[in-house]
Amino acid sequence: MKADETVTIDLKGKSSIGDYMVVTSGTSNRHVSSIADKVIEALEQAGCRVRVEGMPHCDWVVIDASDVIIHVFRPEVRAFYNIEKMWSGTLGRQSSDVLAN
């Protein structure tokens, strides 16, 4: 889906909200919606139960897949909230590093 600047933050031992947080961006509301739809579809096909917030406006969509929390932002919204900095005690990694494990 050509998501931009995807990072994965390892939360194991640092938070009870999940094991990993994935943060990525889409270029527009429509792109954010498309990315979120594909992620939700793939998770559901894999048998994961998901909860979703933010789909009506698609500035920021949060997908809770139990141990993995996925945030899909428009770039301006991502810069404003800067959740990667909030979790600065952890290092972001490319999502392919986590998915390969």
C-alpha positions as CSV (number, residue, x, y, z in Angstrom):
1,M,0.0,0.0,0.0
2,K,3.1,2.2,-0.1
3,A,2.8,3.4,3.5
4,D,5.6,5.9,4.4
5,E,8.1,5.9,7.2
6,T,7.0,2.7,8.9
7,V,8.6,2.0,12.2
8,T,8.1,-0.7,14.8
9,I,8.6,0.0,18.5
10,D,9.3,-2.9,20.8
11,L,7.1,-2.5,23.9
12,K,7.9,-5.8,25.6
13,G,8.6,-5.3,29.2
14,K,7.9,-1.5,28.8
15,S,4.1,-1.4,28.6
16,S,1.0,-3.5,29.2
17,I,-0.8,-2.2,26.0
18,G,1.0,-4.7,23.8
19,D,4.3,-6.2,22.6
20,Y,4.8,-4.0,19.6
21,M,3.6,-0.7,18.2
22,V,3.7,0.0,14.5
23,V,3.6,3.6,13.3
24,T,3.2,4.5,9.6
25,S,1.9,7.3,7.4
26,G,-0.3,7.6,4.4
27,T,-0.2,10.7,2.1
28,S,-3.9,11.6,2.4
29,N,-7.1,10.6,4.2
30,R,-7.9,8.3,1.4
31,H,-4.5,6.7,1.5
32,V,-4.7,6.3,5.3
33,S,-8.1,4.6,4.9
34,S,-6.7,2.2,2.2
35,I,-3.7,1.3,4.3
36,A,-5.9,0.6,7.4
37,D,-8.5,-1.4,5.4
38,K,-5.7,-3.7,4.0
39,V,-4.1,-4.1,7.4
40,I,-7.5,-5.0,9.0
41,E,-8.3,-7.4,6.2
42,A,-4.9,-9.2,6.6
43,L,-5.2,-9.4,10.3
44,E,-8.8,-10.8,10.2
45,Q,-7.7,-13.3,7.5
46,A,-4.9,-14.4,9.9
47,G,-7.6,-15.0,12.6
48,C,-6.8,-11.9,14.7
49,R,-9.6,-10.0,16.4
50,V,-9.2,-6.3,15.8
51,R,-10.6,-3.1,17.2
52,V,-10.5,0.0,15.1
53,E,-10.8,3.7,16.0
54,G,-10.6,6.7,13.6
55,M,-11.9,5.3,10.4
56,P,-14.6,8.0,9.7
57,H,-12.1,10.8,9.4
58,C,-8.9,8.9,8.6
59,D,-6.5,11.5,10.0
60,W,-5.3,8.9,12.5
61,V,-6.5,5.3,12.5
62,V,-5.6,3.0,15.4
63,I,-5.9,-0.7,15.0
64,D,-5.6,-2.8,18.1
65,A,-4.7,-6.4,17.3
66,S,-4.1,-7.4,20.9
67,D,-0.3,-7.6,21.2
68,V,0.3,-5.2,18.3
69,I,-1.1,-1.7,18.1
70,I,-0.9,-0.1,14.6
71,H,-1.2,3.6,14.1
72,V,-1.8,4.9,10.6
73,F,-1.4,8.7,10.3
74,R,-1.6,11.5,7.8
75,P,2.0,13.1,8.0
76,E,0.8,16.4,9.6
77,V,-1.1,14.5,12.3
78,R,1.8,12.2,13.0
79,A,4.2,15.1,13.3
80,F,1.7,16.9,15.7
81,Y,1.3,13.9,18.1
82,N,4.8,12.5,17.6
83,I,4.1,9.3,19.4
84,E,7.5,7.9,18.5
85,K,9.1,10.5,20.8
86,M,6.6,9.6,23.5
87,W,8.1,6.1,23.5
88,S,11.7,7.5,23.2
89,G,12.9,5.0,25.7
90,T,12.5,2.4,23.0
91,L,14.1,2.3,19.6
92,G,12.1,2.2,16.4
93,R,12.9,-0.5,14.0
94,Q,11.8,-1.2,10.5
95,S,8.6,-3.3,10.6
96,S,10.3,-5.9,8.4
97,D,12.7,-6.6,11.3
98,V,9.8,-7.5,13.6
99,L,7.8,-9.4,11.1
100,A,10.9,-11.6,10.2
101,N,11.2,-12.7,13.8
